Amino acid sequence: MNKILYVLLGIAFILPGHAHALTLNNIQHRYASHRDFTVGFSQVTYQRLKGGEIHFEGKVSYKKPGHVRMDVYKPQRQIILLKETQVSIYLPEEDELSIQEIPKEIASQNILAFMSGIDTIEKDYEVQIKDDHLLLTPKQGQGSIVVWVDNDYLINRIQAADFIGNRIDLVFHNYIFDQGLSDETFSIKHPSSVP
């Protein structure tokens, strides 16, 4: 159960890009031209209080408007869905489902919320354009998010840190666009699921 906590803390903050003319509009336009995507990820989470790193692997799925799912394959199978400020976490091996409300100031820093709001980032973040990355500071909340993109303006790395020293480093790979993801992809079949 501790590994679940680490991935949740990792997403609750919410490959280095090549130097080029980086603008938020380029990134937003790149994602706006697609109705859905999936992308693989690897994540390293460092928890200051525990003093160690945990490695995660999985896939993020996104469908307009605002459907986000994170499938964690390693170290423990998890399905995490985000809808507005509600997060659902399902552990298939234990057949356990947890549904939680998260405060808006935390939700805006959640990596799943970040992916779903990619076309409206200025609403939740102060954005600074650096040489090869974006520095995002949540308007409500603390911490920071650094975003790198590849030459096609696709996000390929995100680092996030909070004010007490917890950090995540997410690397994305193998985007697949416009697969026609169904709404069922973004639901969990469980007796206690909310319709």
C-alpha positions as CSV (number, residue, x, y, z in Angstrom):
1,M,0.0,0.0,0.0
2,N,3.0,2.3,0.6
3,K,3.8,2.1,-3.2
4,I,0.3,3.5,-3.9
5,L,1.0,6.4,-1.7
6,Y,4.3,7.2,-3.5
7,V,2.7,7.2,-6.9
8,L,-0.1,9.4,-5.6
9,L,2.3,11.8,-4.0
10,G,4.2,11.8,-7.3
11,I,1.2,12.8,-9.3
12,A,0.1,15.3,-6.7
13,F,2.7,17.8,-7.8
14,I,2.2,17.5,-10.6
15,L,14.4,13.3,-22.3
16,P,15.7,16.8,-22.2
17,G,14.3,18.7,-25.2
18,H,16.4,20.2,-27.9
19,A,17.0,23.9,-27.8
20,H,14.6,25.6,-30.3
21,A,12.1,28.4,-30.3
22,L,9.9,27.3,-27.5
23,T,6.5,28.9,-27.0
24,L,3.5,27.8,-25.1
25,N,1.4,28.3,-28.2
26,N,3.4,25.8,-30.1
27,I,2.9,23.2,-27.4
28,Q,-0.8,23.9,-27.1
29,H,-1.3,23.8,-30.8
30,R,0.4,20.5,-31.1
31,Y,-2.0,18.8,-28.7
32,A,-5.1,20.8,-29.8
33,S,-4.9,19.2,-33.2
34,H,-5.7,15.7,-31.8
35,R,-8.8,14.3,-30.1
36,D,-7.0,11.6,-28.0
37,F,-3.6,10.1,-27.3
38,T,-1.8,7.5,-25.3
39,V,1.9,7.8,-24.1
40,G,4.1,5.5,-22.2
41,F,5.9,6.8,-19.1
42,S,8.6,6.0,-16.6
43,Q,8.6,7.9,-13.3
44,V,11.1,8.3,-10.5
45,T,9.6,9.6,-7.3
46,Y,11.8,10.7,-4.4
47,Q,10.2,11.1,-1.0
48,R,12.3,13.2,1.3
49,L,10.8,11.7,4.5
50,K,11.5,8.2,3.4
51,G,14.8,9.1,1.9
52,G,14.5,6.8,-1.2
53,E,13.4,6.5,-4.7
54,I,10.6,4.5,-6.2
55,H,10.4,3.7,-10.0
56,F,7.1,3.4,-11.8
57,E,6.3,2.4,-15.4
58,G,3.0,2.7,-17.2
59,K,0.8,4.6,-19.7
60,V,-1.3,7.8,-19.8
61,S,-4.4,7.9,-21.9
62,Y,-6.2,11.2,-22.7
63,K,-9.4,12.0,-24.6
64,K,-11.1,15.3,-25.1
65,P,-12.7,16.8,-23.2
66,G,-10.8,16.1,-20.0
67,H,-10.7,12.3,-19.8
68,V,-7.5,11.2,-18.2
69,R,-6.3,7.7,-17.2
70,M,-3.0,6.5,-15.8
71,D,-2.2,2.8,-15.9
72,V,0.7,1.9,-13.6
73,Y,2.2,-1.5,-14.5
74,K,5.2,-1.5,-12.2
75,P,5.9,-1.9,-9.4
76,Q,2.3,-2.6,-8.6
77,R,-0.7,-2.6,-11.0
78,Q,-2.9,0.5,-10.6
79,I,-5.5,2.3,-12.6
80,I,-5.9,6.0,-11.7
81,L,-8.7,8.1,-13.3
82,L,-9.1,11.8,-12.9
83,K,-12.4,13.7,-13.5
84,E,-12.2,17.3,-12.4
85,T,-11.2,17.2,-8.7
86,Q,-12.2,13.5,-8.2
87,V,-9.5,10.8,-8.4
88,S,-10.3,7.1,-8.5
89,I,-7.6,4.6,-7.8
90,Y,-8.2,0.9,-8.5
91,L,-5.9,-1.9,-7.5
92,P,-6.8,-4.9,-9.7
93,E,-4.8,-7.5,-7.7
94,E,-6.6,-6.6,-4.5
95,D,-9.9,-5.6,-6.2
96,E,-9.8,-2.4,-4.1
97,L,-11.3,0.9,-5.3
98,S,-10.7,4.3,-3.6
99,I,-12.5,7.4,-4.7
100,Q,-11.3,10.7,-3.3
101,E,-11.9,14.4,-3.7
102,I,-8.8,16.5,-4.0
103,P,-8.7,20.2,-3.3
104,K,-8.5,22.4,-6.4
105,E,-5.2,23.9,-5.3
106,I,-3.7,20.4,-5.3
107,A,-5.7,19.2,-8.3
108,S,-4.1,21.9,-10.4
109,Q,-0.6,20.5,-9.6
110,N,-1.7,16.9,-10.3
111,I,0.1,15.5,-13.4
112,L,-3.2,14.0,-14.7
113,A,-4.9,17.4,-14.4
114,F,-1.9,19.0,-16.1
115,M,-2.3,16.7,-19.1
116,S,-6.0,17.3,-19.3
117,G,-5.6,21.1,-19.2
118,I,-2.7,21.3,-21.6
119,D,-4.6,23.8,-23.8
120,T,-5.4,26.1,-20.8
121,I,-2.2,26.0,-18.8
122,E,-2.2,29.8,-18.2
123,K,-5.4,29.4,-16.2
124,D,-3.7,27.5,-13.4
125,Y,0.0,28.3,-13.8
126,E,2.4,31.2,-14.1
127,V,4.5,30.3,-17.1
128,Q,8.1,31.3,-17.7
129,I,9.8,30.4,-21.0
130,K,13.4,29.4,-20.5
131,D,16.1,28.4,-23.1
132,D,14.9,24.8,-23.5
133,H,12.0,24.3,-21.1
134,L,9.0,25.9,-19.4
135,L,8.9,26.7,-15.7
136,L,5.4,26.5,-14.3
137,T,4.4,27.8,-10.9
138,P,0.9,27.0,-9.7
139,K,-1.2,30.1,-9.1
140,Q,-2.9,28.3,-6.2
141,G,-0.5,26.1,-4.3
142,Q,3.3,25.7,-4.0
143,G,6.1,24.0,-5.7
144,S,7.2,24.1,-9.4
145,I,6.9,22.1,-12.6
146,V,9.6,22.1,-15.3
147,V,8.5,20.8,-18.8
148,W,10.7,19.8,-21.7
149,V,9.4,19.1,-25.2
150,D,10.9,17.4,-28.3
151,N,11.4,19.0,-31.7
152,D,7.7,18.3,-32.5
153,Y,6.6,20.2,-29.4
154,L,5.4,17.1,-27.6
155,I,6.1,16.9,-23.9
156,N,8.8,14.4,-23.2
157,R,9.8,15.1,-19.7
158,I,8.3,16.7,-16.6
159,Q,10.1,17.4,-13.3
160,A,8.1,18.6,-10.3
161,A,9.1,19.5,-6.8
162,D,7.2,20.6,-3.7
163,F,8.3,23.0,-0.9
164,I,9.5,20.2,1.4
165,G,11.8,18.5,-1.0
166,N,9.7,15.7,-2.6
167,R,10.4,15.3,-6.3
168,I,9.2,13.4,-9.4
169,D,10.9,13.0,-12.8
170,L,8.6,11.7,-15.5
171,V,9.8,10.8,-19.0
172,F,7.2,10.2,-21.8
173,H,7.8,8.0,-24.8
174,N,5.8,6.5,-27.8
175,Y,2.9,8.9,-28.3
176,I,0.1,7.4,-30.3
177,F,-2.6,9.9,-31.5
178,D,-6.2,9.7,-32.6
179,Q,-7.0,6.0,-31.8
180,G,-10.6,6.7,-31.2
181,L,-10.4,5.9,-27.4
182,S,-13.9,4.9,-26.1
183,D,-15.5,6.5,-23.0
184,E,-15.3,3.0,-21.4
185,T,-11.5,3.4,-21.3
186,F,-12.0,6.1,-18.7
187,S,-14.2,4.1,-16.4
188,I,-13.6,1.4,-13.8
189,K,-15.8,-1.7,-13.6
190,H,-16.2,-2.2,-9.9
191,P,-19.3,-2.6,-7.7
192,S,-18.5,0.6,-5.8
193,S,-17.7,2.7,-8.8
194,V,-19.6,5.9,-9.2
195,P,-21.6,5.9,-12.5
